[in-house]
Amino acid sequence: MARVLVLLAVLAAASAWEPAKAPPCSKITEMIVPCIPYLIDKAAHPGPKCCSGVRDLRKATKTHDDLVAICECLERAAHLFPGIDHPRADNLPHLCGVRFNLTFSPSVDCKKIPGPEELEKHLL
């Protein structure tokens, strides 16, 4: 019994060391849905819930792989919301006060977007 408890403790500790991953696409979509009125030119500015979602997405982006996963999800989600104004989408992080390579553009190769590591290098 003691060995089982030690094994469970070791497994729990090992899983705690796993790096965080990008949220699932359904969660990413939930974070961005409040931005849709702004993105389809129905609102002059993104609202607080939209910017909160953008900030949460940025916080969830720790690695280039996270950014790729988010980018690919947003590309798929963009098809659910026809009429997205891509220049507005590209400006969204700036308007929310976030430095983040967020895009809805279907022509972007998500794997080639500079990740958070590259952005941090440019800030130094």
Secondary structure, 3 states (H helix, E strand, C coil): CHHHHHHHHHHHHHHHCCCCCCCCHHHHHHHHHHHHHHHCCCCCCCCHHHHHHHHHHHHHCCCHHHHHHHHHHHHHHHCCCCCCCHHHHHHHHHHCCCCCCCCCCCCCCHHHCCCHHHHHHHHC
